[in-house]
Amino acid sequence: MKRVTLLTIALLPVITGNVAAETFHVAQGQAASDENPGTVDRPWNTISKAAETLEPGDTVVIHAGTYRECVKPPRSGSESKPITYAAEEGEEVVISGADIVTGWTPAGKGLWKKTPWTYRFPTHPNDDFHRLIGRCEQVIADGQLLKQVALVSEMKPDTFCAIPDEKTLYVRLKDDADPNQRLIEASVRPLCFGLGWGDEPVDHIHVHGLTIRHAANKAQYGALYAKGDHWLIEDCTCEWTNGNGLTFRGNDVTLRRVHSHHNGQQGAGGSGRGFLLEDVVFDHNNLKGFDKGWEAGAMKIAHARDGILRRCRAEANDGNAFWFDIDVRDVVVEDCTAVDNAQSGIFVEISGGFQIRNNLCIRNGLDGNWGRGGIAVAESDHCTIEHNTCVLNATGISIREQGPRTFKGIDGNLVSYHVHDLVIRHNICALNTQYQIGYWYDNPFFGPHPSGNDIATAEIYDPDKASIRLDHNLYWFREGQQLALFGVPWRSKHRKYTDLSAWQKDREQDTGSVWADPRFANPDGDAWQVLPGSPALPIRAGRDGSR
């Protein structure tokens, strides 16, 4: 097969040693065929054909179109010769998990059916709450998702119902329209690009500029699944998938300028060592309403080490924004923004060793559940939280302690976590609806639980002996809001504070902090930088204080 030498193309591998990196082309149209040599004038028709052919150092340039296939890279590149999949600059390349469905027949009362419909997908989680939410089917009419219902009798306009045992798919469109006159797609592939659960990892894969859409993937599994070490994913979009937009499982994975939005469960999930997320945007995820306490929202990273989140944004996700859960250590979260997420903005749970600095958290955690914060630390240790601005959240900075929590860690061994060794300094916590700082300690130190369900042998933690150090923070609140919570409200020994001097005296710390109007530039316009002369500046408090 004749190969074409790549001379210059943006973002693609350069010449290494004496061997030039080579490029192939994939396109749609009459000239494209998988029987072609993959040249620019005689391109292949599928990305999968390219995947079968690419060797370390090779690149495939993918031209505009919708590719209805599952692309599985079968081999690894190397550090000096990665294998690269890249959209042609300026062209939209979509890998879709959905196929076009035709041949609908009337089924009465505005219903139409497609039979035989032989696709069967797992339900995950398979509990009562997720019995419908956890299913993977999707039907799309003229680009808009229809709502899934469990029974044909429940169907209304703009709904669908899949009955696998009958091998039948039903739809009902607005105004009971004929689906044969519309573009109807149904998700049939759980994976669009990457490796599945049973596939062996591959390393040094670069992906640029692709849009991943409409996969029938179950919860916790990405439609784009980076399984292996040293993956680089740049300028990609993951949207309208049933489960996770993307997932990474491996070391030294980089996501840069990725946009993951309107996914059924979550924008992204991941684990591994040395991860980097830069300029990544997550918005409007958990469309299906998965249990937010289990795993749903913008992103969740678990069992990980040595990571960085930088300049990322999470907005309007139905769940937590930036969630780190179970043995995640030594991570920097900086210059990020979390706004209008149902649960916490930055949430560190059963983990430790975090540097959380210079972030902006606005209107997070307003779902009515306890312990939510613009920044929340739960059963975690050795975290420094500094130079952040937290406004209009349920609690500005929340510390949760339920006692020791033990799970299997990144190496498979049991690890146990509780709150200790926290530094909280140079932050602005203002106008948060419940508390500016909250010690949500739900353990017997603050008295018995009203349910009587405390475990008699539970260890009791005094937060004043947990090495939690606060200082040089700026607090500000209005009537109906409070400064601080010390112990959960349902335990008899909790205290609430509205006066900073009383808080300072009782806690014997936070003495360099102030209660004052931070003088934000334009709160009505979500401009939360402080103006010259702000009382935050002398104590270097808030996002602007570290500049």
N, C-alpha and C positions, 0 to 999 in steps of 0.2 A: 504494500500500500504506500503510495506516495505521500510524503509529509511536506507541509509548508512551514518554512522558517518564520518565526515571529520576529519582527524587527522592532517596532515600537507600538505599544498600546498601553493606555493608562491602567495602573493598578495591577498589571500582570507580571509574572516572573521575569526577571532579567537574566541575561546570559551568565552562566556560572562555569568557571573554568574554561575549557576549550570547546564545550558543547553548548550549542544554542538551545534555549527553550523553544518548544514548538507549539503551534496552535492549530486547532481545528475549528470548524464552524458547524452550528446547528441552526436550521431555519425552518420556516413553514412555507408552503407554496409548491407550485408544480416542479420547480427545480430541485426540491429537497427529496432525498431518499436515503434510507440506511444502506442501500447498495452503492452509494457514492463514496468517494474517497474522503469526504469531510473537508473539502477545500472551500474557499470563500465563494467560488462560482459553482461548485457542485457539493452543497452542504448535506449533512445528514438531516434526517427528519425528527429524530428523537434524541433527548439528552442521555437516555439510557445507552444508546449506541456509543455515545462518546465515553460514558463511564466504563464500558467494557474495554475501550481501546486505550485510554489515557495511561501513560507511564509517568514515573516521577519526573517532574520538571515540565510536564505538558500542561496546556491550557485549552479549554474549549470556550469559544465565544458564542453566546446564545443570542439569536436575533429575536425580534419582537414576535409575540404570539402567546397563546395559551396552550400549554403542554399538559395533557391529561395522562400523567404517568407517575410511577414511583421510581425515583432515581436512587440507587444504592451504590455508592462508590465501593468497588470491590478490592481496592488495594491502596496502600499508603504511599504518600510522598515521603520526602525527607526534609531535614532542616534547610538544606541548600536548594532542594528541588521539590517544593510542594506541588501538589496537583490542584489546579485552579479551575473553577467553574464561574464564569463571569458573563453577565448580561452585556450586550453591546451598549456602549455609552449612549445615553439619551433614548434608549428603547425600553419599552415595558415588556418584561418577561414574566409570565405567570406560570407556576406549576400548580395545577389544580388537583385536588382529591375527588372532584366531582365529574360525572359524565352527564351528557345531555340525554334526557329521557323522552322518548316519543312513543306513539302507539297507545295512547290513553283511550279507555272505553268508558261510557257512562255507567254509573252505579246508583243512580237515583238520588233525588233531593239535593242536587248540586254537586254530588260526589262523582269523582272520576277515579278509575283504578288502573294500575299497571300490573299485569300478571303474565308470566310468572316473575316474581321478584325474589331472587334466591340469596340475597345478601343477608348474612347474620353477623351481628357484632356482639361482643361481650358487654355486660352492664357493670360499670365500675365507678364508685363502690356499689355493691349489690346489697344495700340495706333498704329499709322501708322509706327513709327520707329520699334516697337517690334512685328509687325504683324507675322513675321516668327520667329524672335529670341525668342519671349516669349512663343512659343509652347514647349511642354514637350516631344515629341516623340524622341527616340534614337534608332538607329539600329547599331549593332556591328557585323562586319564580321571578324572572326578569331582574336578577341580581339581588333580590331581597329574600332573607330567610323567612320561611314559614314556621309557625309555631307547632311543635309536636304535641300530640295528645295521645293518651293511652288506648282509648277506645273509639271505634268508629262512631258510636252514638254521641260522643263529645265533640264531634267536628263542627266547626263554625267557619265562616270565610277566613281565608289566609291561614289554614291549618293543614297538617298532614298526619297520617297515621300509618305506621308500618306494622303489619301482622306477619312476622316471620313464619309462624306455623302454617299460615294459609298461603305463604309465598305471594303476598299481595301488598302493594303500596297504594294508599289512597291519598288524594289531595282534594281540597276544596278551595277554590280561588275567590277573590273578591268578585262580587256580583255573579257568582257561580259561573265564571267564564270557562270556556273550553281550553284546557291546558295544551291541546294540540295547536292552538293559535298563539301560544306564548313560548318563551324560552324557559324550559323547566330543566333544572339540573338536580342531581341527587349525589350526595357524597358516598363514594364507594371504596376509597382507598384510605386506610388509617395513616399512611405515611406518604409524604410528598418527596422529601429529600433527606437522606441520611441512612441510619442503620436502625433496625428494629431490635426488640428485646433479645431475640435469640441469635443475633448476628455478632460476629467477632468485630472488635473495634478496629478502626483504621485511623492512621495518624497523618498530620500535616496536610489537611484538606483546607483550601481557601475557597470561600463562597462570596461573590460580589454581586449586588444589585438585583437579586431575585425577589419575586413576590410569591409567597406561599399562601394558598387559600383553600378553604372548603374541604379540609380533610375530615374523615370520619374517625378521628383518633379519640381514644378514651382518655379520661382524666389522668394526669401525671405523665402523659406521653406526648412529646412534641410532634407537630406535623413536620417541622424541621428538627431532626434529631442528630446532634453532633456527638457521636459516640467514639471517643478516642482522644488522644493527646494532640495538642498544638493545632487545634482548629482555629481558623480566623473567619469570622462572619462579619461582613461589612456592608452597609447600605442596603440591607435587606428589609422586607416587610413581611410580617406574619399576621394574617387577618382572617376573621370569620371562620376559624377552625372550631371543631367541637370540643377539644380538650385544651392542651397547652399550645400556644403559638410555636414555641420552640423549647427544646430541652438540651442541656449539655451534660455529659457524663465523661469526665476525663480531666487531665491536668493541662495547665497552661492554655486554656481556651479564652479567646478574646472575642467579645461582641462590641462592635463599634458602629454607631449611627444606625442602629436597628430600631424599627418601629413595630411594636407588637400590640395589636388593638382588636377590640370586639371579638375576642375569643371566648369560647363557651365556659372554660374553667379559669384559665390563668394566662398571663402574657408569657411567662418563662419560668422554668424550673431548672435546677442544676445542682451538681456536686463535683468536687474535685479540688485539686491544689493549684494555686497560682492563677485564678481566674481574673479577668479584667473586663468590666463593662464600662464603656465610655460613650457618653452622648446617646444613650439608649432611652427610648420613650415607650412607656406603657400606658394605655388609656382604654377605658370602657371594657375591661375584661371581667369575667365571670357573668356573662350574659345569661347563662342557664340557671344560676342560683345555687351552685354547689355550696355545701356547708362551709362558711367562712372560718370556723374554728378548726376545720380539718386542713384544707388547702385550697385557697381560691384568692383571686385578686390580681395584683400586678405581677409579682414574682416571689418565688420562695427558693432559697438556697439552703441545702442541708448537707451535713457531713462534708465540710470543706475547710480549707486552710489558705492563708496568705492571699487574700483577694482584695480587689479595689473596685469600688463603684465611684465613678467620677462624672459629674455634670449630667446625671441621669434625671429623668422626670417621670413621675407617676401621677396620673390625674384621673379622677372619676372612675376608679376601679371599685367593684363591689367586694371589698375585702381589704386585707392589708396591702400596703404599697411595697416597701422594701423589707421583706421578711427573711430573717436568718434563723433557722430552727434546727436544733440538735447538733451539738458538737461542731459548730462553725467557729474558728478561731483566727485571730490575727488578721483582721479585715479593716480596711480604711473606707469610710463612707464620707465623701467630701463634695461640696458644691452641688448637691442634689436638691431637687424640689419635689415635695409631696403635697398635693392639693386635692381636696374634695374626695378623699378615699373613705370608704365606709368604716374601716378600722384604722389601726395605727399607721402613721406615716413611715417611720423607721422603727422596726420591731426586731429586737435581739432577744431570742428565747433559747434557754438551755445552751448557752454558748459563752464566748468570752474573748477578751483581748482586742476589743474594738476601739478604733479611733473614729469618732463621729463628730465631724467639724464643718463648720461653715455651710450648713444646710438650712433650707427654708421649708417649714412645715405649716400648712394653712388648712384649717377646716377638716381635719382628719378625726376619725373615731367618734362621729356623731350618731352612731347606730343605736345608742342607748345602753350598750353593754359596759360592764365595769372594767376599769384599768386601761382604757384606751388612751393613747397619747400621741401628740405630734411626734415625739420620740418616746419609745417604751422599751424598758429593759426588764426582762422577766427571768428569774432564776439564772442569772448570768453574772460573770465576774470580770474584774480587771478591764473596765471600760472607761474611756475618757470621752466626755460629751462637752464640747466647748465651741464657742463662737457660732452658735446656732440661733435662729429666730423661729419661735413657735408661737403662732397667733391663731386664735379662734378655733382651736382644737377642743376636744372634750377636756383633756388635761394637757398642759404644755409638755412637761417631762414626767413620765410615769415610771415608777419602780414597783414591780410586782414580786411578791414573795409568798409562795404557797408551801415552802419547805423543800427539802431535797427532792430532785427529780432525776431519775436514773434511766438511762437508755443505752443502747449499743452505739458506740462512737464510730468515727471514721475508719478505725482499724478493726472493728468488730468486737472490741472489748467494751465492757460496761463502764460508763462514765457517769458521774453524779455531779449535779450543779445546784448551787443556790447563790443568792446575791451576796457579794462582798467585793471590796476594793473598787469602788466607783469614784470618779472625779467628775463633778458637774460644775463648770465654771465659765464665766464670760458669755452667758446665754441671755437672750431676751425671751421671757415668757410673759405674754401680754394678752389680755382679753380672752383667755381660754375660758370656755363656758362653765366648767366645774372648778378646776383648780389649776394654779400655775405650776405647782409642783405637787406630785402625789405619791405618797408611800402606800401603795395598795398591798398591805401586808395581811394576808388572809391566813393567819396561823394562830395557835393558842396563846402566843405572847400577848395578844390584844383581847384575850378573853375567849370563852367557849363559843363555838359556832351555834347559832340559834337552832339549827337542825339537830344538834346533838351527835353529829356524825364525825367529830374529830377523832382521829386515831389516838388512843391513849399514850402510845409510845412515840408519838411524833416529836421530833426535836423542836425546840422553841427558840426563835431568833429575835433578838433585840436589835432593831435596826441601828441604834446608836452605837452598837459594838461591832458593826459589820464593815467598818472603815469606808463609810460613804462620806465624801468630803464635798461640800458646796461652798462656793465663794464667788464674789464679783459677778453676780447675776443681776439683771434688772427685771423687776416684777411690776406688773401694772394690771389693774382689773377695775371693773365697774360694779355698780350696785347689783347684787344678785350673784356675783361671782366671788370666789374665795381664793385666798393665797395658797393654802397648803392643806393637805390631808395627811394624817399620820395614823395609819391603821384603817382597815376597811370599815365603812359605816355600820355594818351589821354585827360587828364585834364591840362589846360594851366598853372597852378601854381605848377606843380610838379618840383622836382629837382633830378638830378643824381649826384653822387659823385664818383670821382676816388681818391681823396686825403683824407686820414684819418684825418689830422689836420683840414681841412675845415669842415668835418663831425662833429668832436668833438666841434669845435667852434660854429657851427650853432645849434647843438642839446644841447650843454652845458652838455654833459655826455659822457660816453664811454671813459673817460680820461685815464683810466688804461689799455686800449686796445693797441695792437701793430699791425703794418703791417710788416710781416716778413715771410720768408720761414719756414714752420713748421718742415722741415727736416723729412719727412716720411721715414719709413724703406724701402719700396719697392712699390711705386705707381703702377708700371707696373704689379706687382703681387697682387694688391689689399691688400697689407700689410700697413695699415694706422696708425699703432702705430708710435710714434715719437722716434727718436734716442736720445741717451744721448747728452746733449748740446743743445737740441732744445729750441728756444726762447719761446715755449709754456710752458715749465716746470716752470720757475719762476712765471708765472701768473696762474699756475694750469689750463691751458686751454686744452680742448679736453678730449677725452675719457680716455686717460691715466693720465690726470692731477689730477683726484680724487682718484687715487690709492695710 
